[in-house]
Amino acid sequence: MTQNQSRWSSKKAEEVGRLFDRLSAPGIGVEEYRAVREEIIEANLPLVGYLAQRLAGRKGSLEDLVQVGSVGLIKAVDRFEPQRGYEFVAYAAPMILGEIKRYLRDSGSLVRAPRRAQELQGAVIEARERLSQELGRAPTISELAQRIGASPEDVVETIEVGRSREGHPLEPLMDPAGGSLQQLIAAEERGYVNVEARVDLSDAIAELSESERQVVTLRFTDGKTQAEIARVLGVSQMQVSRLLRRSLTKMRLLLDE
């Protein structure tokens, strides 16, 4: 992947990371907090424009899509937890896409899958399988992008397109063990039916409480066992089991709405 192929270079990621460090610094004043937050938002607006442009269809102007996508960006900035070690672009892109797609869905717009995403589907599937074997875990967005010579944005968009098609092997979220969050939820709760691929899981996760999001993240993103989660949180394994079950039940109800 060349520098021109990706708007989100390591330099940009480091810059955004430093801004988030400032934002979470102890004793930061209200005015400084607002200024840094605004700087983060402005620094990531090109990502909104890029994703909005790729989803622009016959209905809904590009300006409208950028405005709607900016709502997703702001939500991502306010909810992002840099201490977890995730890339902000990988966290923000699904939220931005989710806001835009909800707008298009609600307004009755039918958006055709972008040609670039269609072209990359096979490459992403193959790269994910090969990298999973090589790394012993599911690859990150950046690792997939580097392997196929595409931008992280293109990889995210390809995954989003794949999950919108019934039966497509691509999944929206990947855990370190190589399965999707949807698959792991189904394995954890045998009685649950499969969630439709078009449903945006990030919306359901966003509705969880802080403790619920934490246990879901530790279990399905970090790949920790219930015993390991109990040690991390300083609670009993039974408490973790109950919290996880409650979280999954809540997510299932939200996804069924």
Helices and strands as residue ranges (DSSP letters): H 10-23, H 30-55, H 62-79, G 82-84, H 88-106, H 115-135, H 141-148, H 152-163, H 181-188, H 201-206, H 210-216, I 217-221, H 226-233, H 237-256
